[in-house]
Amino acid sequence: MAKIDELREPQALSLERLAGAADVSLWTLHQLRGELSDPRLSTVLRLCRALGVSAGELLNDLPLPVEPRQRRAQTRKGDD
């Protein structure tokens, strides 16, 4: 998601302004820029709207995961 910087800089958008425009936390932007977490689709769409780009433009360099994520174990009532 280093593409965030590439798209925001020509618009002179600071991270703080982008966070406000996209209604996401500054912490979330730092996590995404450092590629420390995977964004939710809703977060990607908010960033796209704030940057005025399509999801394809924002995600075009994002590598696909090699292995699928592990699902969290769910406990159901009565399975104790």
Backbone hydrogen bonds, N-H to C=O, Kabsch-Sander energy under -0.5 kcal/mol:
donor,donor_aa,acceptor,acceptor_aa,energy
4,I,1,M,-2.0
5,D,2,A,-0.9
6,E,2,A,-1.1
7,L,3,K,-2.0
8,R,4,I,-2.1
9,E,5,D,-2.3
11,Q,8,R,-0.7
12,A,9,E,-1.8
13,L,8,R,-2.0
14,S,12,A,-0.6
18,L,14,S,-2.5
19,A,15,L,-2.8
20,G,16,E,-2.1
21,A,17,R,-2.8
22,A,18,L,-2.5
23,D,19,A,-0.9
24,V,19,A,-2.2
29,L,25,S,-1.7
30,H,26,L,-2.3
31,Q,27,W,-2.4
32,L,28,T,-2.4
33,R,29,L,-2.8
34,G,30,H,-1.9
35,E,32,L,-1.2
36,L,31,Q,-3.0
37,S,31,Q,-0.8
44,V,40,R,-2.2
45,L,41,L,-2.6
46,R,42,S,-1.9
47,L,43,T,-2.4
48,C,44,V,-2.5
49,R,45,L,-2.3
50,A,46,R,-2.3
51,L,47,L,-2.3
52,G,48,C,-1.5
53,V,48,C,-2.1
58,L,54,S,-1.7
59,L,55,A,-2.5
60,N,56,G,-1.1
62,L,59,L,-1.8
79,D,76,R,-2.2
